[in-house]
Amino acid sequence: MGHEGEAPAIEAIHLAPVGALTHSFMEELAGGLSRRVPVPCRIRGAFLEAERQRLPGRAQADADRLLASLEAGAADPGAAVVGVTDLDLGIPVFTFVFGRARASGHAAVVSVARLDPAFYGLPPRGEVRLQRTVLEILHELGHVAGLRHCRNHPCLMRFAGSVAAVDVRGSTFCGACAERLPRWLREARSVSA
């Protein structure tokens, strides 16, 4: 969601846990993302603004307020900051969102809540949650790099309004989208997390 513009130069990706995610999950996530992108992925200290970021009248965190807080706290201009939370995310005009980023910005926020099979009453599967989260982070980083949603079915930039759509969406950027990406994201590799 957003407009296309000049993408920022990114030399690192900083993952900022929001809420009660375990350090081991964050380490697995950083490792899975590192296998996909040619820039270092690091874990930042915990980001503790989650409780003050609730949507009024909803049991969800306000994705736009979290994103604004992450952008305001981003100290390194050469890094993209990705807030990763176990809280369900929403925005006033959508029931929920998997993630949010500002086009050509330097931050994104991604929720693992609806990416976890346990959310749907299924047995927990950590590898599924991890893979979905890596792909959702790459999708949001596509927005950070200035891309809009793509209509190409196997493209990672295709809009996904359900977890089923996340699972059938591609795991790489289509040729047209990859052509418009900066090197740090264009070279995202297709490997399992």
ZALO-642579 format. One record per residue: residue number from 1; residue in three letters; x, y, z of N, C-alpha, C, O in turn. Coordinates in Angstrom, 3 decimals. Example, Ala and Ser with C-alpha at 12.3 -4.5 7.8 and 13.67 -1.06 7.14 Angstrom:
ZALO-642579
k,r,nx,ny,nz,cax,cay,caz,cx,cy,cz,ox,oy,oz
1,ALA,13.190,-5.690,7.800,12.300,-4.500,7.800,13.200,-3.300,7.800,14.236,-3.319,8.465
2,SER,12.850,-2.250,7.080,13.670,-1.060,7.140,12.900,0.030,7.870,13.409,1.138,8.039
END
This chain:
ZALO-642579
k,r,nx,ny,nz,cax,cay,caz,cx,cy,cz,ox,oy,oz
1,MET,0.840,-1.170,0.000,0.000,0.000,0.000,0.883,1.230,0.000,1.805,1.327,0.809
2,GLY,0.623,2.153,-0.873,1.432,3.356,-0.943,1.731,3.710,-2.380,1.152,3.148,-3.310
3,HIS,2.631,4.636,-2.546,2.993,5.097,-3.884,4.423,4.705,-4.182,5.230,4.462,-3.285
4,GLU,4.710,4.651,-5.462,6.074,4.330,-5.873,6.928,5.587,-5.759,6.445,6.696,-5.984
5,GLY,8.159,5.415,-5.420,9.083,6.528,-5.306,10.489,6.002,-5.323,10.726,4.823,-5.587
6,GLU,11.419,6.881,-5.041,12.809,6.453,-5.021,13.072,5.630,-3.771,12.795,6.075,-2.657
7,ALA,13.601,4.447,-3.954,13.857,3.539,-2.839,15.078,3.988,-2.051,16.061,4.456,-2.626
8,PRO,15.009,3.842,-0.717,16.171,4.203,0.089,17.295,3.188,-0.091,17.045,2.036,-0.445
9,ALA,18.527,3.615,0.152,19.668,2.703,0.108,19.696,1.935,1.428,19.826,2.536,2.494
10,ILE,19.576,0.632,1.359,19.528,-0.205,2.556,20.784,-1.071,2.605,21.109,-1.768,1.644
11,GLU,21.479,-1.016,3.726,22.694,-1.805,3.914,22.517,-2.890,4.966,23.384,-3.749,5.122
12,ALA,21.387,-2.860,5.698,21.113,-3.859,6.734,19.619,-3.864,7.032,18.919,-2.882,6.783
13,ILE,19.148,-4.970,7.561,17.767,-5.082,8.016,17.818,-5.338,9.514,18.462,-6.282,9.973
14,HIS,17.129,-4.482,10.274,17.065,-4.623,11.725,15.684,-5.134,12.107,14.680,-4.484,11.815
15,LEU,15.624,-6.282,12.750,14.372,-6.851,13.222,14.147,-6.408,14.665,15.004,-6.617,15.524
16,ALA,12.999,-5.800,14.927,12.686,-5.294,16.264,11.483,-6.050,16.816,10.371,-5.860,16.325
17,PRO,11.676,-6.905,17.828,10.541,-7.632,18.389,9.591,-6.685,19.124,10.024,-5.812,19.877
18,VAL,8.295,-6.873,18.893,7.253,-6.086,19.548,6.325,-7.084,20.229,5.687,-7.892,19.555
19,GLY,6.243,-7.039,21.538,5.382,-7.986,22.242,6.191,-9.122,22.834,7.317,-8.928,23.292
20,ALA,5.603,-10.317,22.820,6.174,-11.456,23.560,6.804,-12.525,22.672,6.657,-13.713,22.956
21,LEU,7.487,-12.142,21.626,8.162,-13.133,20.785,9.435,-13.611,21.473,10.114,-12.836,22.147
22,THR,9.752,-14.880,21.303,10.948,-15.430,21.934,12.199,-15.030,21.161,12.159,-14.787,19.955
23,HIS,13.302,-14.970,21.887,14.573,-14.650,21.237,14.945,-15.735,20.222,15.513,-15.439,19.172
24,SER,14.623,-16.992,20.540,14.960,-18.076,19.599,14.183,-17.931,18.293,14.732,-18.187,17.221
25,PHE,12.906,-17.523,18.366,12.149,-17.300,17.131,12.772,-16.155,16.335,12.908,-16.251,15.115
26,MET,13.151,-15.077,17.014,13.749,-13.938,16.328,15.069,-14.335,15.677,15.377,-13.874,14.578
27,GLU,15.857,-15.188,16.345,17.112,-15.666,15.748,16.834,-16.512,14.508,17.516,-16.367,13.493
28,GLU,15.834,-17.397,14.582,15.469,-18.204,13.410,14.995,-17.307,12.273,15.321,-17.545,11.110
29,LEU,14.224,-16.276,12.613,13.726,-15.347,11.606,14.870,-14.582,10.950,14.901,-14.444,9.728
30,ALA,15.802,-14.089,11.744,16.960,-13.379,11.193,17.759,-14.309,10.285,18.225,-13.892,9.225
31,GLY,17.919,-15.565,10.694,18.637,-16.534,9.866,17.906,-16.831,8.565,18.522,-16.882,7.501
32,GLY,16.591,-17.026,8.646,15.795,-17.295,7.443,15.818,-16.125,6.472,15.910,-16.321,5.260
33,LEU,15.735,-14.914,7.000,15.788,-13.726,6.154,17.182,-13.536,5.564,17.322,-13.137,4.408
34,SER,18.213,-13.822,6.361,19.600,-13.689,5.882,19.888,-14.614,4.706,20.697,-14.289,3.836
35,ARG,19.226,-15.766,4.682,19.413,-16.684,3.551,18.724,-16.179,2.294,18.977,-16.699,1.206
36,ARG,17.867,-15.187,2.417,17.114,-14.674,1.273,17.649,-13.370,0.704,17.495,-13.114,-0.490
37,VAL,18.270,-12.545,1.527,18.714,-11.224,1.067,20.224,-11.073,1.245,20.802,-11.672,2.152
38,PRO,20.869,-10.277,0.388,22.329,-10.139,0.443,22.819,-9.043,1.399,23.946,-8.567,1.263
39,VAL,21.977,-8.638,2.367,22.414,-7.653,3.369,22.269,-8.291,4.755,21.440,-9.184,4.927
40,PRO,23.048,-7.857,5.736,22.965,-8.439,7.076,21.600,-8.196,7.720,21.008,-7.129,7.557
41,CYS,21.113,-9.187,8.447,19.869,-9.082,9.206,20.209,-9.220,10.678,20.776,-10.228,11.099
42,ARG,19.863,-8.206,11.462,20.216,-8.194,12.878,18.965,-8.007,13.727,17.968,-7.443,13.277
43,ILE,19.038,-8.488,14.955,17.935,-8.304,15.908,18.261,-7.087,16.760,19.331,-7.003,17.363
44,ARG,17.325,-6.145,16.800,17.450,-4.972,17.668,16.855,-5.293,19.024,16.178,-6.309,19.181
45,GLY,17.096,-4.453,19.989,16.485,-4.617,21.301,14.968,-4.581,21.208,14.410,-4.086,20.229
46,ALA,14.318,-5.097,22.209,12.851,-5.165,22.226,12.244,-3.762,22.093,12.751,-2.787,22.648
47,PHE,11.172,-3.699,21.359,10.418,-2.474,21.148,9.160,-2.608,21.999,8.322,-3.462,21.713
48,LEU,9.004,-1.788,23.037,7.990,-2.029,24.055,6.759,-1.131,23.970,6.061,-0.960,24.970
49,GLU,6.481,-0.567,22.831,5.350,0.352,22.694,4.026,-0.349,22.404,3.019,0.332,22.208
50,ALA,3.985,-1.638,22.371,2.831,-2.388,21.871,1.532,-2.047,22.569,0.528,-1.831,21.891
51,GLU,1.500,-1.987,23.887,0.241,-1.785,24.604,-0.374,-0.412,24.331,-1.595,-0.263,24.373
52,ARG,0.446,0.570,24.058,-0.089,1.911,23.787,-0.521,2.063,22.334,-0.964,3.141,21.936
53,GLN,-0.406,1.027,21.549,-0.688,1.115,20.115,-1.971,0.381,19.728,-2.127,0.019,18.562
54,ARG,-2.882,0.153,20.652,-4.115,-0.591,20.380,-5.108,0.249,19.566,-5.181,1.469,19.711
55,LEU,-5.868,-0.440,18.704,-6.961,0.207,17.986,-8.130,0.371,18.949,-8.469,-0.582,19.650
56,PRO,-8.752,1.532,19.010,-9.874,1.729,19.926,-11.010,0.725,19.649,-11.462,0.575,18.514
57,GLY,-11.448,0.060,20.695,-12.575,-0.866,20.579,-12.252,-2.195,19.922,-13.159,-2.988,19.670
58,ARG,-10.983,-2.457,19.638,-10.592,-3.715,18.996,-9.429,-4.339,19.751,-8.598,-3.634,20.324
59,ALA,-9.377,-5.647,19.747,-8.282,-6.365,20.417,-7.117,-6.539,19.448,-6.588,-7.639,19.283
60,GLN,-6.729,-5.449,18.817,-5.657,-5.457,17.828,-4.754,-4.257,18.039,-5.170,-3.222,18.560
61,ALA,-3.511,-4.420,17.621,-2.587,-3.292,17.601,-2.843,-2.496,16.326,-3.163,-3.064,15.282
62,ASP,-2.701,-1.198,16.419,-2.880,-0.300,15.275,-1.601,-0.339,14.435,-0.571,0.198,14.842
63,ALA,-1.671,-0.968,13.280,-0.487,-1.148,12.428,0.132,0.189,12.029,1.356,0.311,11.988
64,ASP,-0.692,1.190,11.737,-0.154,2.480,11.318,0.570,3.197,12.458,1.602,3.828,12.229
65,ARG,0.046,3.110,13.681,0.709,3.742,14.828,2.015,3.023,15.156,3.014,3.669,15.474
66,LEU,2.016,1.691,15.080,3.259,0.952,15.308,4.302,1.318,14.262,5.474,1.519,14.581
67,LEU,3.862,1.403,13.000,4.779,1.763,11.927,5.367,3.158,12.165,6.569,3.361,11.995
68,ALA,4.532,4.108,12.555,5.013,5.469,12.821,6.017,5.468,13.976,7.014,6.188,13.924
69,SER,5.766,4.669,15.013,6.704,4.587,16.145,8.030,3.981,15.710,9.094,4.437,16.130
70,LEU,7.968,2.952,14.868,9.200,2.338,14.362,9.988,3.327,13.512,11.210,3.416,13.623
71,GLU,9.277,4.071,12.660,9.952,5.067,11.818,10.605,6.148,12.670,11.721,6.581,12.383
72,ALA,9.913,6.579,13.713,10.447,7.636,14.574,11.670,7.160,15.360,12.557,7.954,15.673
73,GLY,11.715,5.863,15.677,12.823,5.336,16.457,13.974,4.796,15.636,14.969,4.334,16.194
74,ALA,13.853,4.846,14.315,14.912,4.312,13.442,16.082,5.285,13.417,15.979,6.385,12.874
75,ALA,17.198,4.868,14.013,18.364,5.755,14.126,19.357,5.587,12.984,20.092,6.525,12.673
76,ASP,19.398,4.421,12.354,20.380,4.131,11.329,19.770,4.356,9.942,18.924,3.570,9.514
77,PRO,20.181,5.415,9.230,19.583,5.693,7.926,19.888,4.633,6.866,19.214,4.588,5.837
78,GLY,20.878,3.789,7.095,21.214,2.745,6.136,20.521,1.429,6.405,20.814,0.429,5.749
79,ALA,19.598,1.412,7.367,18.926,0.160,7.728,17.417,0.289,7.566,16.832,1.345,7.808
80,ALA,16.809,-0.806,7.153,15.347,-0.916,7.185,15.012,-1.581,8.508,15.602,-2.604,8.857
81,VAL,14.064,-1.008,9.250,13.638,-1.562,10.527,12.320,-2.285,10.307,11.368,-1.715,9.774
82,VAL,12.272,-3.554,10.723,11.048,-4.338,10.608,10.616,-4.741,12.010,11.271,-5.553,12.663
83,GLY,9.510,-4.168,12.466,8.924,-4.579,13.730,8.194,-5.891,13.506,7.393,-6.011,12.579
84,VAL,8.466,-6.867,14.344,7.814,-8.173,14.232,7.061,-8.394,15.538,7.650,-8.331,16.617
85,THR,5.763,-8.651,15.438,4.938,-8.763,16.630,4.080,-10.015,16.634,3.732,-10.556,15.584
86,ASP,3.747,-10.464,17.838,2.800,-11.562,17.993,1.377,-11.025,18.126,0.424,-11.802,18.171
87,LEU,1.229,-9.701,18.190,-0.094,-9.085,18.286,-0.778,-9.090,16.926,-0.130,-8.925,15.893
88,ASP,-2.086,-9.279,16.935,-2.867,-9.169,15.709,-2.876,-7.704,15.304,-3.083,-6.835,16.150
89,LEU,-2.659,-7.416,14.037,-2.614,-6.045,13.531,-3.883,-5.692,12.774,-4.469,-6.539,12.099
90,GLY,-4.295,-4.466,12.887,-5.414,-3.963,12.114,-5.172,-2.508,11.769,-4.257,-1.872,12.292
91,ILE,-6.001,-1.997,10.884,-6.059,-0.572,10.587,-7.544,-0.230,10.513,-8.359,-1.123,10.278
92,PRO,-7.918,1.015,10.703,-9.347,1.341,10.759,-10.173,0.841,9.568,-11.342,0.498,9.741
93,VAL,-9.595,0.792,8.371,-10.385,0.410,7.199,-10.306,-1.066,6.837,-10.992,-1.498,5.910
94,PHE,-9.486,-1.862,7.542,-9.385,-3.299,7.291,-9.569,-4.050,8.601,-9.151,-3.582,9.660
95,THR,-10.196,-5.211,8.521,-10.384,-6.053,9.697,-9.039,-6.459,10.277,-8.867,-6.465,11.496
96,PHE,-8.088,-6.798,9.422,-6.739,-7.148,9.868,-5.783,-6.915,8.710,-6.190,-6.808,7.553
97,VAL,-4.507,-6.841,9.050,-3.443,-6.820,8.048,-2.322,-7.715,8.550,-2.095,-7.821,9.756
98,PHE,-1.623,-8.357,7.627,-0.453,-9.158,7.990,0.742,-8.259,8.261,1.601,-8.579,9.084
99,GLY,0.788,-7.133,7.563,1.905,-6.217,7.722,1.571,-4.867,7.128,0.528,-4.671,6.505
100,ARG,2.492,-3.940,7.342,2.288,-2.579,6.851,3.650,-1.953,6.623,4.583,-2.189,7.390
101,ALA,3.767,-1.159,5.574,4.989,-0.412,5.283,4.623,0.824,4.486,3.588,0.875,3.822
102,ARG,5.471,1.794,4.563,5.276,3.006,3.774,6.161,2.898,2.541,7.354,2.613,2.650
103,ALA,5.577,3.127,1.366,6.347,3.051,0.126,7.527,4.010,0.187,7.379,5.182,0.534
104,SER,8.686,3.495,-0.153,9.934,4.254,-0.146,10.279,4.788,1.240,10.969,5.799,1.374
105,GLY,9.794,4.100,2.264,10.119,4.467,3.639,11.345,3.703,4.104,12.168,3.272,3.296
106,HIS,11.457,3.539,5.422,12.594,2.803,5.967,12.170,1.878,7.109,13.006,1.401,7.876
107,ALA,10.840,1.628,7.215,10.363,0.744,8.276,9.140,-0.027,7.799,8.439,0.381,6.873
108,ALA,8.910,-1.155,8.463,7.738,-1.987,8.211,7.376,-2.667,9.522,8.192,-2.740,10.441
109,VAL,6.156,-3.160,9.601,5.720,-3.946,10.744,5.002,-5.179,10.209,4.227,-5.085,9.257
110,VAL,5.258,-6.337,10.819,4.668,-7.609,10.397,4.178,-8.343,11.636,4.871,-8.404,12.651
111,SER,2.970,-8.900,11.541,2.413,-9.699,12.625,2.512,-11.179,12.294,2.203,-11.596,11.178
112,VAL,2.948,-11.976,13.274,2.977,-13.428,13.093,1.664,-14.061,13.536,1.459,-15.255,13.317
113,ALA,0.762,-13.286,14.158,-0.461,-13.845,14.746,-1.242,-14.697,13.751,-1.477,-15.877,14.009
114,ARG,-1.644,-14.130,12.632,-2.465,-14.849,11.651,-1.630,-15.695,10.692,-2.180,-16.392,9.839
115,LEU,-0.313,-15.637,10.829,0.574,-16.490,10.023,0.820,-17.827,10.720,1.372,-18.750,10.120
116,ASP,0.415,-17.930,11.972,0.601,-19.134,12.780,-0.599,-20.063,12.607,-1.729,-19.634,12.842
117,PRO,-0.395,-21.322,12.205,-1.526,-22.249,12.077,-2.371,-22.349,13.349,-3.571,-22.610,13.266
118,ALA,-1.770,-22.148,14.520,-2.506,-22.230,15.782,-3.613,-21.174,15.856,-4.606,-21.385,16.552
119,PHE,-3.468,-20.057,15.164,-4.490,-19.009,15.154,-5.817,-19.554,14.624,-6.890,-19.101,15.021
120,TYR,-5.727,-20.528,13.727,-6.913,-21.104,13.078,-7.348,-22.418,13.725,-8.142,-23.162,13.150
121,GLY,-6.829,-22.704,14.920,-7.198,-23.914,15.630,-6.473,-25.158,15.158,-6.858,-26.271,15.516
122,LEU,-5.434,-24.989,14.362,-4.641,-26.113,13.865,-3.448,-26.338,14.785,-3.084,-25.451,15.557
123,PRO,-2.838,-27.518,14.709,-1.639,-27.737,15.525,-0.550,-26.731,15.159,-0.362,-26.425,13.981
124,PRO,0.171,-26.213,16.158,1.253,-25.271,15.861,2.307,-25.930,14.974,2.683,-27.083,15.189
125,ARG,2.774,-25.191,13.988,3.852,-25.669,13.106,4.824,-24.518,12.940,4.638,-23.628,12.110
126,GLY,5.871,-24.564,13.759,6.845,-23.480,13.782,7.475,-23.194,12.443,7.718,-22.033,12.112
127,GLU,7.751,-24.239,11.649,8.399,-24.012,10.347,7.463,-23.299,9.378,7.919,-22.518,8.543
128,VAL,6.153,-23.557,9.477,5.186,-22.869,8.617,5.101,-21.395,9.018,5.127,-20.511,8.162
129,ARG,4.999,-21.138,10.322,4.935,-19.758,10.806,6.197,-18.996,10.395,6.118,-17.841,9.976
130,LEU,7.353,-19.638,10.513,8.612,-18.991,10.151,8.658,-18.667,8.660,8.991,-17.543,8.285
131,GLN,8.331,-19.628,7.812,8.359,-19.411,6.359,7.393,-18.304,5.952,7.750,-17.423,5.169
132,ARG,6.182,-18.345,6.477,5.201,-17.295,6.149,5.698,-15.922,6.595,5.505,-14.932,5.889
133,THR,6.334,-15.861,7.758,6.811,-14.581,8.279,7.945,-14.036,7.419,7.975,-12.840,7.130
134,VAL,8.870,-14.882,7.011,9.956,-14.445,6.123,9.370,-13.863,4.833,9.796,-12.802,4.377
135,LEU,8.401,-14.558,4.253,7.814,-14.083,2.994,7.035,-12.790,3.191,7.066,-11.914,2.327
136,GLU,6.340,-12.660,4.312,5.601,-11.420,4.564,6.566,-10.260,4.782,6.290,-9.142,4.347
137,ILE,7.679,-10.502,5.438,8.690,-9.442,5.602,9.229,-9.034,4.233,9.368,-7.841,3.964
138,LEU,9.531,-9.989,3.370,10.007,-9.651,2.021,8.963,-8.844,1.255,9.308,-7.901,0.543
139,HIS,7.688,-9.209,1.398,6.605,-8.458,0.753,6.621,-7.002,1.241,6.586,-6.069,0.439
140,GLU,6.673,-6.827,2.559,6.669,-5.465,3.110,7.929,-4.699,2.724,7.869,-3.491,2.497
141,LEU,9.070,-5.383,2.645,10.292,-4.722,2.181,10.163,-4.304,0.712,10.773,-3.320,0.293
142,GLY,9.376,-5.043,-0.067,9.069,-4.621,-1.429,8.388,-3.258,-1.425,8.693,-2.407,-2.261
143,HIS,7.460,-3.047,-0.478,6.825,-1.726,-0.345,7.856,-0.674,0.080,7.870,0.436,-0.453
144,VAL,8.720,-1.030,1.044,9.770,-0.101,1.465,10.610,0.306,0.254,11.041,1.455,0.151
145,ALA,10.839,-0.632,-0.653,11.630,-0.360,-1.857,10.822,0.384,-2.928,11.349,0.664,-4.005
146,GLY,9.564,0.704,-2.652,8.773,1.522,-3.561,7.760,0.786,-4.413,7.095,1.413,-5.237
147,LEU,7.615,-0.522,-4.247,6.679,-1.280,-5.076,5.250,-1.210,-4.547,5.016,-1.101,-3.344
148,ARG,4.309,-1.275,-5.477,2.890,-1.435,-5.145,2.545,-2.907,-5.263,3.393,-3.727,-5.615
149,HIS,1.290,-3.238,-4.965,0.853,-4.623,-5.156,0.863,-4.970,-6.637,0.603,-4.120,-7.489
150,CYS,1.164,-6.217,-6.928,1.286,-6.712,-8.300,0.106,-7.631,-8.613,-0.402,-8.314,-7.724
151,ARG,-0.322,-7.648,-9.851,-1.426,-8.534,-10.258,-0.934,-9.898,-10.729,-1.738,-10.803,-10.952
152,ASN,0.375,-10.050,-10.880,0.955,-11.303,-11.339,0.794,-12.354,-10.235,1.295,-12.170,-9.126
153,HIS,0.102,-13.445,-10.533,-0.244,-14.439,-9.512,0.950,-14.986,-8.724,0.869,-15.042,-7.497
154,PRO,2.036,-15.388,-9.352,3.107,-15.959,-8.528,4.043,-14.928,-7.902,5.050,-15.308,-7.304
155,CYS,3.739,-13.639,-8.023,4.654,-12.605,-7.506,4.489,-12.415,-6.002,3.370,-12.421,-5.488
156,LEU,5.592,-12.250,-5.310,5.603,-11.991,-3.883,4.890,-10.685,-3.538,4.475,-10.502,-2.393
157,MET,4.741,-9.785,-4.490,4.068,-8.509,-4.248,2.563,-8.570,-4.485,1.893,-7.540,-4.406
158,ARG,2.022,-9.734,-4.771,0.574,-9.869,-4.930,-0.089,-9.655,-3.566,0.408,-10.134,-2.546
159,PHE,-1.209,-8.936,-3.558,-1.952,-8.705,-2.320,-2.484,-10.030,-1.791,-2.970,-10.860,-2.559
160,ALA,-2.393,-10.228,-0.481,-2.918,-11.432,0.157,-3.840,-11.018,1.302,-3.384,-10.496,2.319
161,GLY,-5.128,-11.254,1.128,-6.114,-10.894,2.138,-6.493,-12.041,3.048,-7.393,-11.905,3.877
162,SER,-5.817,-13.176,2.905,-6.073,-14.337,3.760,-4.791,-15.149,3.853,-3.889,-14.993,3.029
163,VAL,-4.712,-16.017,4.856,-3.519,-16.850,4.978,-3.428,-17.825,3.812,-2.328,-18.196,3.405
164,ALA,-4.579,-18.248,3.265,-4.559,-19.124,2.084,-3.919,-18.397,0.906,-3.173,-19.002,0.135
165,ALA,-4.205,-17.102,0.762,-3.604,-16.321,-0.323,-2.098,-16.135,-0.089,-1.323,-16.099,-1.045
166,VAL,-1.688,-16.018,1.171,-0.256,-15.935,1.490,0.435,-17.215,1.030,1.524,-17.177,0.459
167,ASP,-0.219,-18.355,1.290,0.386,-19.651,0.969,0.491,-19.930,-0.526,1.379,-20.671,-0.947
168,VAL,-0.397,-19.352,-1.338,-0.328,-19.614,-2.785,0.366,-18.508,-3.557,0.696,-18.667,-4.732
169,ARG,0.587,-17.380,-2.883,1.328,-16.288,-3.520,2.756,-16.773,-3.742,3.238,-17.627,-2.997
170,GLY,3.416,-16.262,-4.716,4.783,-16.690,-5.001,5.738,-16.351,-3.872,5.422,-15.561,-2.983
171,SER,6.912,-16.964,-3.924,7.925,-16.718,-2.899,9.069,-15.854,-3.431,10.057,-15.625,-2.734
172,THR,8.931,-15.379,-4.666,9.923,-14.488,-5.267,9.200,-13.360,-5.994,7.993,-13.425,-6.229
173,PHE,9.950,-12.341,-6.341,9.401,-11.217,-7.089,9.332,-11.583,-8.562,10.262,-12.193,-9.090
174,CYS,8.248,-11.220,-9.231,8.154,-11.474,-10.669,9.194,-10.609,-11.387,9.767,-9.704,-10.782
175,GLY,9.436,-10.877,-12.649,10.441,-10.145,-13.416,10.195,-8.654,-13.447,11.132,-7.870,-13.292
176,ALA,8.934,-8.241,-13.648,8.618,-6.814,-13.733,8.886,-6.108,-12.405,9.411,-4.995,-12.391
177,CYS,8.532,-6.742,-11.299,8.791,-6.134,-9.985,10.280,-6.152,-9.668,10.820,-5.154,-9.193
178,ALA,10.947,-7.266,-9.923,12.379,-7.380,-9.628,13.180,-6.328,-10.393,14.179,-5.813,-9.893
179,GLU,12.738,-6.017,-11.599,13.418,-5.021,-12.422,13.430,-3.644,-11.761,14.358,-2.862,-11.966
180,ARG,12.395,-3.346,-10.966,12.275,-2.033,-10.327,12.853,-2.000,-8.909,12.838,-0.955,-8.259
181,LEU,13.358,-3.136,-8.432,13.897,-3.194,-7.073,15.364,-2.788,-7.028,16.094,-2.977,-8.000
182,PRO,15.799,-2.228,-5.891,17.233,-1.984,-5.719,17.941,-3.318,-5.510,17.305,-4.315,-5.166
183,ARG,19.239,-3.336,-5.715,20.022,-4.569,-5.634,19.812,-5.341,-4.340,19.715,-6.567,-4.369
184,TRP,19.739,-4.646,-3.199,19.646,-5.325,-1.905,18.404,-6.202,-1.790,18.378,-7.128,-0.980
185,LEU,17.381,-5.924,-2.584,16.173,-6.749,-2.532,15.959,-7.528,-3.823,15.364,-8.606,-3.805
186,ARG,16.438,-6.993,-4.944,16.298,-7.690,-6.233,16.957,-9.053,-6.197,16.494,-10.003,-6.829
187,GLU,18.040,-9.134,-5.450,18.791,-10.382,-5.388,18.267,-11.348,-4.330,18.962,-12.294,-3.961
188,ALA,17.035,-11.118,-3.833,16.445,-12.034,-2.852,16.411,-13.435,-3.455,15.893,-13.646,-4.551
189,ARG,16.961,-14.362,-2.732,17.072,-15.744,-3.219,15.851,-16.559,-2.840,15.193,-16.284,-1.836
190,SER,15.560,-17.548,-3.639,14.437,-18.437,-3.353,14.965,-19.686,-2.671,15.435,-20.619,-3.322
191,VAL,14.880,-19.686,-1.338,15.276,-20.850,-0.550,14.253,-21.014,0.569,13.509,-20.083,0.876
192,SER,14.215,-22.176,1.167,13.322,-22.382,2.302,13.920,-21.736,3.531,15.138,-21.691,3.701
193,ALA,13.031,-21.230,4.397,13.497,-20.609,5.638,13.982,-21.654,6.608,14.413,-21.319,7.712
END
